[in-house]
Amino acid sequence: MIRKLGLIIFFVSLVGCASGVQKMRNIDPGMTLQEVDAVMGRRDSFKSVEKDGSIYTLYQYTNQYCNANVSLWEKCDFFIIFMDGKVIETGVKNVRSNNPNMTFLYLFQ
């Protein structure tokens, strides 16, 4: 009974976790750096460059779950581009599958 309860709690917590795609849907043009941090969490890396009097900033989130509703094994890299501290573009790159290395016992034939 306790084992079943533990499994139920585990699966409910997996479903409750927002994937990167679900989080990215909440990013809108014009959002600030702080608003994006509140939605996406801490970024993995960033770069900034000045061009034509504007400052462009790239936030990168690497090796995040793509879409937990479809597959728990797919990982993606997410990018958010800011111009002068406001979101102008988002994107996803490098969808990759990390299927678990499992062997199955075939008890019933």
N, C-alpha and C positions, 0 to 999 in steps of 0.2 A: 504494500500500500504506500509506504513512504517512498519507495523507488518510483512508483507511478507518479506520485505528486511531484517529485523532483524532476522527472522528465517533462511533465506538463509545464512547470515553471520555466524550465530551460527553453522549451519551444515558444512559449509566450514571449519570453524576453528576446528571442531572435526575431520574432515577427514585429515586436515593438521597436526594434532598432531601425532608425532611418538610414537608408542607403544613400550613397553619394548622389544618385540621380534624383531621389526624392528631395534631398536637400537643395540641389541645384535648381529645382523647379521653384523654390522660394526666393531665388536671387533675381532681382529686377533691375533694369537699367536705372542708373541714378543713385543706387544704394551706396552708402559710405563704407569705408574700410571697417569701421566698428560694427556696422550692421551686418556685414558679411561675416565677420568673426563670430557674431552671435548666432548666426544660422549654421555656418559650416564648421565652426570650431577652429582650433589653432592650425594655421597653415604649416606645410612642411618646408616650403622655401618661398622666396620672393626675389624679384629683381625690379629695379627702377632705372629709368632712363629719361633724360630730358630731350625733347625734340620740338622745334618750332614754338618754343615758349610754353609748352605743356609738359607736365611730368606724367609719364606712363608707368604704371606699376603692374607687375604680373604676380599673382598668387598661384602657387602650385600645391595641390594636394595629391600625393602619390600613394599608389597601392591601396586605394579605398575600395570598399565593396561597391560594385556598379549598381545592381538592383537586387536587393535581398529577396524581393517577391518572386523573382525569376530563378535566380541561382545564387547559392551561397559561395560558389567557387570562383565567380568572375570578379576580377579586380580591374580597376581603371585608374587613370590619372586625370584629374580635373584641373582646369585652368580658369582663372577669372582675371580679366584685364580692366584696369582702372585708368581713367584720364583725369588728372587733377583731383584724385581722391574719390571719384564716382565711377561706378560700374558702367562699362561700355560694351563688354562682350564676355561670354562664357563659352567653355568648350570641354569636350571629353576626348581623350587620346589613349591609345594602347590598351584596348580591351583584351584581357588575357584570361585564360581559364587555368585554374590550379586544382584540377580534380584530385581528390585524395587517392593515394596509392594504397588501394585496398584489395585484398583477395577474398573471394567468397567461397564458402564451403557449400557444396551442393549435396544436401542431405537427402533431398527427395528427387527421384528421377522418373 
